[in-house]
Each structure stands twice: as C-alpha cells, then as structure tokens.
C-alpha cells in the first residue's frame, strides 16, 4: 500500500494519508463513498479532524481576459477525535452527499475534460495539513443523460465542456460556478445556429435546463445569443426527442437583442463585480464522434483523448499544490 505523504507543517515523521474513493462515477446529489487510510508517524498524534474538500478547475472572465484556478465548492468533516499511535494503520470509511450542482465529468464512460478532485485535510496538534488531490468522476443524472441522448439522436454533436465562474441570473443556482456543455448544431439548424450551450442546474425537485444559442446573423443583422430555460422532474417520463426538439425550436425562434440578458441569461458578475455574458465566440477545439445510440458519446474531447484528460487533471492539481507551497 502506497501512502501519500503530507507536506508542510507536520514534516518528516508525521502521519501519512491516502484517500481511496469507491470505484465508479458518483452522481450529482448522490453519495460519494470511500475510505481515508492513515498511517502513524514517528510518534503518537492526536487527529483532531479529517476533512474532505471538493475542488474544481474553473474559468473566470475579467477585464484582462480569461484565467483559470481551483475553487473549493464543498467541505465535509468525516472523522477525527482520536489518537493515531506511532506506526498505526487505521481506515476511516465515509459517505457524503455531493451537491446537486456538482458538474458532470463523463458521459457514456468518456471524459468531458472537466477537472474535479477530492482533497483530504488533517487537523493534527493544532495544525492543518492538506494531502494530495484524488480525481473525482461524476456521471449524469438520468434526466441529464436523457436530454443529452436526445440531442445526440437529433443530430447534435459534442464540442467541449467547461466550468464558468459566475451565476446565471434568474435561476436557483447555488454553486459559485456553472457547467457549460457546448454542442454543434444538427444539419437542420446549422444555417441558424453556430453552437448551443447546455447548462444543468439540478436540485432536489428536478433539473433546470438552460439553453443558450450563438445564432448566425443575417445579411443585414449581426449574430446574437438567445437563451431559454426549462424545468423537468427527476422521474419525468417523456418523449425526450420530441421534448428537446421543441426546446430547440423555441430557442432558435427566441429573439433577444445582442448583449441583453433575459431572466435566464448566462449573464454573471465576476469576482470584480463586472458584468459578463458568459458566452465565448469562436469554434471550440476538437471534434465529437457520434456513436449510434450513444448520441453525444465522445471520441475526442477538446482535442484530448481520455488518457490525456487524466494527465491534465494531475498536472493541474500538482500545479495548484506547488502554488500553495510557495504561498505558505
């Protein structure tokens, strides 16, 4: 068993920790289970608390352009209040509930390029020390999968996915960021729409589906964004192809002046209090490979194959930890 050594205040001889998540993707609003494995150091230590942090890589827009960084969006205390003897090995099982708006990181087993992690923090002898980050995989809720499946069957394709810092006005959004899944239009709408962005805002009662279309301009008019939102229950049973096609029809017919923000617009205030519309023009990198019934199944994600997505996860979080060491 390989344990990941804690860095920082405890130093050499301190306890080590390894957090092991149970196999398989978790679901938004569902249980995240696993165990925190501890090994005692060169002396007895009082473990005051064991805390899990959920961390996401998020993009932020500001006056200087775009940047990205790590955002902690939930914390859970899963243990503590015991003495860890010298050299002792102890496993602390946990089961915590993910926020309903936890982003989806994979679809049909293929990574979407979304970077989520679980970081373990020990509070020992009055000092807090953070261990390595473990990659967190999250699959779609049934309704989310049904909507994306319908889009795939209607001829839309996956382009990319990311997390945007900010809030979508007029919605019940709770996290300080939201997920955008960018899809290419089906041939039927290719002359009207450049791309469509899908955002899911899940909650206990159901899911808000926010759609934004980057619409093509006519000969004498510029292109503009159109936005609309629909709410569905977790256990709704519908003809999803017909339902989603109706949504798209309403979206492309929606006439919102360029730069305006409807009640469900993706307009948001950044960390500096400046207003942004959340839309990024220009084609995304990479292409999607439709796979029959798999609909939006991803063959290439944002120019990266699945293995490279995993490498990017590790590189990003290692960079975050190096920054924290420098700040400390």
Secondary structure by P-SEA (a helix, b strand, c coil): cbbbbbccccccccbbbbbbcccccccccbbbbbbbbbbbccbbbbbcbbbbbbbbbbbbbccccbbbbbbbccccccccccccccbbbbbbbbccccccccccccccccccccccbbbbbbbcccbbbbcbbbbbbbbbcaaaaaaaaaaaaabbbbcbbbbbccccccccccccbbbbbbbbbcccccccccbbbbbbbccccbbbbbbbbbccccccbbbbbbbbbbbbccccccaaaaaaaaaaaaaaaccccccccccccccccccccccccccccccccbbbbbcccccccccccccccaaaaaaaaaaaaaaaaaaaaaac
